[in-house]
Amino acid sequence: MRKPKIVVLGAGYGGLMTVTRLQKQLGSNDADIVLVNKNDYHYETTWLHEASAGTLSPDQVRYDIANVIDRSKVDFVKDTALKVDTEAKKVQLEKGDDLSYDYLVIALGGAPETFGIKGLDKYAFSITNVNTARQIREHIEYQFATYKVDQKPERLTIVVGGAGFTGIEFLGELGNRIPELCKEYDIEKDMVKVICVEAAPTALPGFDPELVEYATALLERKNVEFRIGTAIKEATPEGIVVAKGEDDTEEIKAGTVVWAAGVRGNPIIVESGIENMRGRVKVEPDLRAPGLSDVFVIGDCSLVINEEINRPYPPTAQIAMQQGELVASNLAKLVNGKTNLDSFNFDNKGTVCSLGDDDAIGVVFGKKLTGTKASFMKKMIDNRALYMIGGIPLTVKKGKFNLLK
């Protein structure tokens, strides 16, 4: 009897959680498990803002996939998935032959959403992976070094587009990193400008207003200037253009522009003709794509509605990992001939937003936290994610243990 083939696309939080749980729940004679990822490593997306600012080494952000999968049960394919033919049940790969499947899990993460703003794709950086994080870090350092040569003030201006989680966490790390850069390059701190531009009427939309106020006040003390309720109209080689009133605009000259204001699903969703909204699939309760009984979609590519507020849950590592656990359980059921699949219910254990190495804000188990307590919880959450996928060895190797710093 032929074993069913399970193909998992993507080794992010959701994909790796699916595979590591599957290899525990299924024997090697039960199914063939194939993991496809364009890199042979996983990177902690929730740490990229640190690598981008230069407060954490890019190598610390990633770990080898081989260290967490059981190669006797999982076949790893290093390639890029381009398109899914849901009728033929095949995945088109960039380099290798088409990959057939009986069950497919799309866990490919997201892509920057520029909302059609002119020039963003050309002139702004995005915090999307290890390589872009390294580029941002090196670019900022280059601007500081070159300022000593040509004295152009815009080299010391950094614009961050977006005051959501990624933007605020990046600003927090910049608040720690900029004093180090000023000391290294002998530049007065007052010469450096960091401007955060947010189109929404508040920073961290949807977050507790008291905690938002704490975060913005702290960042302002670190010389971050907020332009709230201000939309970016265009990015240019010289910086950005923002709306100023109904019919007026203003140019902000900046040597560095980082876009952190939007995420959409992976392009493969649209390319494959799967029903979507901005590249995200409104999944069934069991996390299958509508009308596709053999395709599960999790992580940034999935859209799950929070029934309490009738809005989608934001795509976070926490929700992706819980989805991965459920999909692994449901796949094990299908392989064993069961059809009573479980529905996904997000268990929100809390949300913490870092404001630098020693400060944060958050709501954990319904309790509001700020300062070092919130920072402690953030690092505990980071370590827990490592433990859930790679156990004690990975946590010891990659974990954050300066918990009381």
Buried (B, 14 or more C-beta within 10 A) or exposed (E): EEBBBBBBBBBBBBBBBBBBBBBEBBEEEBBBBBBBBBBEBBBBBBBBBBBBBBBBEBEBBBBEBEBBBEEEBBBBBBBBBBBBEBEEBBBBBEEEEEBBBBBBBBBBBBBBBBBEBBBBEEBBBBBBBBEBBBBBBEBBBEBBBBBEEEEEEBBBBBBBBBBBBBBBBBBBBBBBBBBEBBEEBEBEEEBBBBBBBBBBEBBBEEBBEEBBBBBBEBBEEBBBEBBBEBBBBBBBEBBBBBBBEEEEEEBBBBBBBBBBBBBBBBBBBBBBEBEBEBBBBBBBEBBBBEEBEBBBBBBBBBBBEEEEEEEBBBBBBBBBBBBBBBBBBBBBBBBEEEEEBEEBEBEBEBBBBBBBBBBBBBBBEEEBBBBBBBBBBBBBBBBBBBBBBBEEEBBEEBBBEEBEE
